[in-house]
Amino acid sequence: MDVLRTARESGLAAALSAAVRHLDFIAPCSDKGFCVLPDGSAASSPEMRGWLMAGRTVPGERVAVRPGPRHALAEREGLEVLRIVPHEVPDDTAGSGSETRDRLALAGTLFAALRAGLAEALLERAVTHVAGRRSGERPLIERQLVRAKIADCVAAIRSCELLLTTSGADPYAAHELHRRLDVTDAALTNLFGGAGYLADHPVRSLYVAAYVGSLWVAPPQDPEQEWS
C-alpha cells in the first residue's frame, strides 16, 4: 500500500523508486536486458544490488549498465530505458531458484499497486474533467453512460485494493490485478475524450505504466490455471 499511496500522491517515477526499494534495490528486466527506472537512478546509485533477468538474479557488480532505446513518453514521466548487459560469468554465480521466483512474484504485485494508485489519481481528474464539460444543456457527468463508466472504474480500483491487501501473496493474483487494471485504464483514458490520447496529457502515465509493467510482471507459471 506504500507503493499505491506514493503513485497516487507523487506519480509514476516516485512510485517506481518505492517499488525498487521494496525489492531490496533489485530491478526487473526483460530477458534481453531492457529495464525502465527513474532517470539517473541506476547508473549513479550504489544502492542497486542486482537485476532480475531471464529467471535469475544477476548481481550488480556483474553487469554493465548502458543507455537503452529512447522512449519519448517514458521520458516525459521522468523515466529512462536502460540496457543491462551481464558479464560473461559461470551460471552458478547468478542467483536462481525459489528466492528469485518469489521476488518476481512480489515485483508483479508491487507494480499492480503502482498502477492502482495511478488509476485512483487519474479517476479524480477524470471526474473533474467530465463535470466541467457539457453535452447539450447538461454536464457530461449527468449522462447515465458516463456515470456508469465512472462507477465501474471506482469498483475496479477498490476491488484491486482489496485484492492487494487480502491475496497479494498469491502467485496468480498479480495477473488478475493487471487484467482488471488494463480494462480500468482504457475506461479512464476514454473519459478524457480526445485529450486522453495526447502526449502532454497526464493520463499518458497509464500507458507508460503498462509499458513498464511488461518488464515487471513475469508470465504465469501455469497458463492453464485461472486465478479466482
N, C-alpha and C positions, 0 to 999 in steps of 0.2 A: 504493500500500500504506500510505502515511501516513494517508490518509483511512480506510482499513479498520481500521487499528490504533486510531485515535482513536475510531471508532464503537464498537469492541469494548471499549475501556477506559474511555471517558468519555461515551458516549451520543450521541444524535442531534444535539442542539444544537451540541456541540463539534465533531462531525464535519462538520456543515453549514458552520460557520465555516471549518474547514480546507479544505473544497471550494471555497468562495468565494475563499479566499486563493490556491489553485492556479489559479483562473480570473482572477488579477490583479485581484481585487475588482470583477468584473463578474458580476452575478447574473442567472440566467434568470427570465423572467416568462411568464405566459400571453399570448396575443395581445391580451387585453383589459387587460393590465397588472397582473394579480394576481401577487404574489410572497410567498414564505414564507421568513423569515430568523429567526435567533435574536433574541429580544426585545431591542429597543433598539439593534440593531447597525447598522441602515441610516439611520434618521433622524438619529442623532447622530454617525455615523462619517464623518470627512472622507476616509477611505480608499476609500469606494465610488466607483469610477470610471465606472460605467455599467451599463446594463441590456440584456439580450438579450430583444428583444421583436419578434414578428411578422417573424422572419427578418432582423433588423438589430440593430446595436449602437447604442443611444442614449446619448450622453454624460450623465454625472450632472448636469452643470450645466444640462441642457436638459429636466429633468423636475421635477415636484412629487411628493414622497413623502407619501402620505396613509394614514390607517388604513384597512384593508380590513375585510371582514366577520369577525366573531369566529368562532373555531373552538376549541371547548372542549378537545378532546383535544390539539390542537396547543399550546394554552396550557399544558397540563399538562407538555408536553415542553420548555417554555421558548421556544416559538416564537411569532411573531406574523405575521398576514396583512397585507400592505401592498398599497396600490393605487398603481401608478406611472403618473402622468399626464404624457405628453410635452407640452412647449410646442409651439405651432404654429411649425414651422420648415420651411424648404425641405427636400425629400427628400435633397439632396446633402450635408446636414450630418450625416446619420446613417451610420455605418459599415455596409457590407454586403459581399457577395461571399464569397470563399473563406475569409478570416480569420474571419468570423462563423460560417460553416458548420463550420470546424474547431473553433471554441470551443464550438459547440452539441454537436458530437460528443464533445468532451472532457467537457462537463458531464454527458452521459449516462453516460459511463464512470466518472467520479468518483462519481456518485450510485449506480451499481451497486456500487462498492467500499464506499460507506457502508452500503448495505443488507446486503451480505455480512458486514460487521463486526458489525452489529446482530444478524443471524441467528446468528452464531457465539456471541455473548454470551448470547442467549436460549436457544440449544441447551443450554448448560451449566446454565442454570436449569431447563430442562425435564427434563433427566436427573435432577437433584436432586429435582425435584418427583415424578416417577414412581417414583423409588427409595424415596420416603417414603410412598407410597400403596399400599394393599393391595386386591387383588381376591380375595375368599375368603381362603384361607390363604397366598396368595403375593403378594409385592410386584409391583406393576404392571410394573416393569422386566423381570421374568422372563417376561412374556407374549410369545409369539412375534410377535404383530401389533405390539406396542409397540416391541419391539426392531427389527423390520423398518423401522418408521417412523423411528426414530432413525438407523438405518443409512442410509436414503435421504436424510435431512437432512444427515448428515455428508458423504456422497458429493456431494450437490448443492453444498454450501458449498465443499468442496475443489475441485470442478470449476470453480466460479466464480473462485476464487482463481487457479487455473492459467490460466484463460482471460484474466483480467486481466493477468497477467504475460507472457503469450505473444502475445495477439492483441487487446489492449485498444485498439490504434490502428485496428483495422478498423472502418469506418463502420457495419457491421451487427452488430458484437459486442455493443454496448450493448443492443440489443433482445433478443438471445438471452440475455444475462445477466439482464435484468429478467424475461423469461419464466420462466426457471428459478427466480428468487428469488420470484416470485409463488406458485409451487407450494410452495416450501420454507416460505414464511411461513404459508401455510394449514395445512401439516402441523404446524408449530411451535405455532401457536395451538391446534390440536386436542389436542396433547399436554398442554396445561394444563387440559383439560376445561372445565367451565363457568367457571372462574376466568379463562380466557383471553379471555373476552368482556366482562369488567368494565372500566369506565373507569379504575379505580385500579390495575389490574394492569400491570406493566412491559411486557408483551407488546403493549400499545397502541402502543408505539413503531414496531412493524412496520406497523401500519395507518396511522399518521401519515406514516411514511416513504413508503409507497405513494402517499399523497395528495400529498405534496410532490413526489415523483418525476414525477407527471403534469405538473408545470410544468417540470421539468428535462430530460425526455427528449423530444427532437424526434421527429416522425414519420419513419418510414423514407423515404429519397429515392425508393426504388422498392419499393412494397408487394408487387410480384410476385416480388421476389427473396428467396430464403430464405438465411439465413446458416448455414454448416455448418463 
